[in-house]
Amino acid sequence: MVNKGRVALFFGTVAALCHAVWSVLVAGGWAQGWMDWAMAKHFVTGTYVVGAFDLGGAVFLVAMAFVIGLVDGFILAALWNAI
């Protein structure tokens, strides 16, 4: 049996950290190059343009990623415990 709270916290933290790294890439101006490289590796063509950095948007992105990861982790842990 897994602890639902700990699993939820882990999922929320990982999701928030991933999105915080993305926000740093955008703020530093490195996101477009990474995006071009990653899309080419997946055989995706087209024009994807990374927008300008917005601190409020970045904070909201990281917070929402945390909340959604938290909920997902809790649900997955509950399902795991039910098996």
N, C-alpha and C positions, 0 to 999 in steps of 0.2 A: 504494500500500500504506500502510495506517495503522498507527501504533504502538499495539498492543493495550493496553499498560500506560497510556499517556496517555489513550486513550479511556475505559478502565475508570476511571481516576482522575477524569476529567471527569464521567462519569455518576454515580459515587459521590458526588462533591462536590455536584453539582446536587441530587441526591435528598436528601442530608443537609441542605443549606441550606434547601430547601423545607420539610422537616419541622421544622427549627429555627425557621423563621419561624412555622409553625403553633403550635409550643410556646410561643413568645413571645406570640402572640395569645391562647392559652388562659390563660397566666400573667397577662396584663394584663387579662383579663376582656372582651376584644374579640371573641373567637371566635364567640360565640353570635349577635351582631348580623351579623357577616360571613356566617355560615352561613345565617341566615334570609334575608338578601339574595340570596346565591348560589342557594339552593334555589328561591326565587321566580322568579328569572331563567330557571331550567330547568323551570318549570311543575311543580315537585315540591311536593306538599302532604303534610302529616304533621308529626308532632312529632319533632324531633331536638333532643336536649338535650346540650350540651357539658358533660362532667363536670368535676370539680374538678381543678386542676393537681396533678401528682405529679412531682417532680423526677426520681426514679428511673425512672419510666415515660417521661418525656421524653428522658432520656439514652439509654435502651434504644431508643426510637423512632428517634432520630437515628442511633444506631450501626447499627441493623438496616437503615435506609434506605440508609446508606452502603455496607454490605456487599452488599445486594441490587443497588444501582446499580452497584457495582464488578463484580459477576458478570455482570450484564446487559450492561454496556459491553464487557467482555472477550469475551463470546459474540458480540455484534453486530459487534465489530471483526474477530473471527476469521471470521465469516461473510462480512463485507465483503471481507476479504482473499482468501477462497476464490473469490469471483466472478471 
